[in-house]
Amino acid sequence: MRIILYILQKEFIQVFRDKTMLPIIFVIPIFQLLILSYTATFEIKNVNLAVVDHDKSVMSSKIISKFSGSAFFNFKGNATTYDEAVLSLKRSEIDQILVIEQNFEKNLRSGQSPHIQIATNAINGSAASLMSAYASSIIADFNREIIVDENPTANVGLPINAQPTFWYNPELNYITYMVPGILVLLVTVIGMFLSGMNLVKEKEMGTIEQINVTPIKKYQFITGKLVPFWIIANVDLAIGLLIAYFVFSIPVVGSLPLLFGVSSVYLVAVLSLGLLVSTMTNTMQQSMFISWFLLVIFIMMSGLFTPVESMPQWAQNINYINPVAYFIKINRMIMLKGSGFADFHKEFYMLLVYAVSVLSFAIMRYRKRV
Amino acid sequence: MEENNIIVVEGLYKKFGSFVANDNLNFTVRKGEIFGFLGANGAGKTTAIKILSGLSKPTSGKVIVAGCNVKHEANKLKKNIGYMSQRFSLYDDMTVKENFRFYGGIYGLSAKEIKLKTDHLLRKLDMVENKDVLLKKLPLGWKQKLAFSVAVMHDPAVVFLDEPTGGVDPITRRQFWEMIYEKSLEGTTIFVTTHYMDEAEYCERVSIMAEGKIEALDTPANLKKQFKVETMDDVFVKIARKES
């Protein structure tokens, strides 16, 4: 135990003496959180819409004003022909075209179904489906109003009236959803890189050679490498939570001690992974590349940007060994829903198994022999 | 005489695939002796020194250092040896005092012992006023002397020095050897490799390796007699040339 304390003392001296380390540890995460939270959003706002109105009736202008009145659409004016509108679509000036047929109002009055065409630029598939969903919902809304207006007494209404309510994030605010995920991302990046780079640095500098002839035990050395960054990453998490609260007004609904309890286990897993990588590499470059490779896969598959449920089954299976996915899920549950331990005990135990096994593997792999 | 031998090597082989780095080494080193371990680059010295200090395992053969079998008792061995590599390997971004404290700590010295040892060693090095200076600010010669002091801080039975004076000026080299002598008089065994033949003269006994084998082992005076030459330089060249 005394030996571990001496190692810790040395590690802390080195971390805090390095002038480039402090900004890396504290400033970069803050920037990441502030910038990414605003930009990593899937909400589609500002859809540029052109309208080709062949009808020019009261009804058609009514539906157009429905679109231009919506916060999601930027009304980019009328085009006289569909071809003209397509041309602007090709030039990326607009994202969506709304075409109203010539006898729109007449058909509507005479009880035939009038036609409306919506053409969407679908280069970005998920954005396109969102845009057309927005458009459809405006039209459906319009539809309902007409039915009620035209038959005020008949009470035809719609047989089923679905009233959506949104729980945990009532305003469907993307930032609220993203911040817990991005918090996980930043403690992961900080933890994995710092711990990994630190051990490899000793190899590059040659200082590990002197360590290897001392009676330091493997677990003592690895513990000494792990604990400083474990503390630093938890401090980073705390700073992130403060920013979430004060800047984004996202309080932690659930229990803070529970959150830090989970993060402590999670960080052991991630830091050990970084250490494991560095026991298998000889230069900081190699270690960086492998860590990056792992992290990019983990992050892309973690459900931070895309829901895990919509991934193919084999990809979901890979997520069984993705610690990032577990912690993002748990962190969202604690921060947004106020979930208790019972709600995510399965994920937590997976993290625990992960942490213990990767840590033991890293200790085993660290060789005191050359 | 057996118990007086602090290093016993019998039939040591080390193979890397089909390459034989150490080919049947047999020698002993007495307690308190300064033993020079010479050889051209690539002769297998560093491999042997790594085996003796527990960093690498022998392919076969018996190696006992400070009463420990290096094969099975590496950890016990490491408490009883000091090691200084040819590459400077203390922490450049820590001060002199911090380096002493760290190494003293991991060798299990008490805080009081660490303080006493640090003061004592720094006074001997005449570096007391530099104790709070970062190592990277010090000249190489000073750093090498510090590395030696750190290597002997826990009073090991044997100290392995792998080319300790590479790139160091002649004055500092002489001071360095004075430190070695002093330590040897205290009963510490010194096992040193070097490429400077004047340093070989300082050793009590010298072995010269070529292509993985020990080609000669005796006192410098006897070696010169045996090869009928004037200097250790010539002894070395004769052995190296015979091989090529």
Boltz contact constraints between the chains, C-beta under 6 A:
constraints:
  - contact:
      token1: [A, 3]
      token2: [B, 106]
      max_distance: 6.0
  - contact:
      token1: [A, 6]
      token2: [B, 102]
      max_distance: 6.0
  - contact:
      token1: [A, 6]
      token2: [B, 105]
      max_distance: 6.0
  - contact:
      token1: [A, 6]
      token2: [B, 106]
      max_distance: 6.0
  - contact:
      token1: [A, 10]
      token2: [B, 102]
      max_distance: 6.0
  - contact:
      token1: [A, 13]
      token2: [B, 94]
      max_distance: 6.0
  - contact:
      token1: [A, 14]
      token2: [B, 93]
      max_distance: 6.0
  - contact:
      token1: [A, 17]
      token2: [B, 93]
      max_distance: 6.0
  - contact:
      token1: [A, 206]
      token2: [B, 87]
      max_distance: 6.0
  - contact:
      token1: [A, 206]
      token2: [B, 89]
      max_distance: 6.0
  - contact:
      token1: [A, 207]
      token2: [B, 89]
      max_distance: 6.0
  - contact:
      token1: [A, 207]
      token2: [B, 91]
      max_distance: 6.0
  - contact:
      token1: [A, 209]
      token2: [B, 85]
      max_distance: 6.0
  - contact:
      token1: [A, 209]
      token2: [B, 89]
      max_distance: 6.0
  - contact:
      token1: [A, 210]
      token2: [B, 89]
      max_distance: 6.0
  - contact:
      token1: [A, 212]
      token2: [B, 55]
      max_distance: 6.0
  - contact:
      token1: [A, 213]
      token2: [B, 53]
      max_distance: 6.0
  - contact:
      token1: [A, 213]
      token2: [B, 78]
      max_distance: 6.0
  - contact:
      token1: [A, 213]
      token2: [B, 83]
      max_distance: 6.0
  - contact:
      token1: [A, 214]
      token2: [B, 106]
      max_distance: 6.0
  - contact:
      token1: [A, 215]
      token2: [B, 75]
      max_distance: 6.0
  - contact:
      token1: [A, 215]
      token2: [B, 78]
      max_distance: 6.0
  - contact:
      token1: [A, 215]
      token2: [B, 79]
      max_distance: 6.0
  - contact:
      token1: [A, 216]
      token2: [B, 106]
      max_distance: 6.0
  - contact:
      token1: [A, 369]
      token2: [B, 55]
      max_distance: 6.0
  - contact:
      token1: [A, 369]
      token2: [B, 56]
      max_distance: 6.0
  - contact:
      token1: [A, 370]
      token2: [B, 55]
      max_distance: 6.0
  - contact:
      token1: [A, 370]
      token2: [B, 56]
      max_distance: 6.0
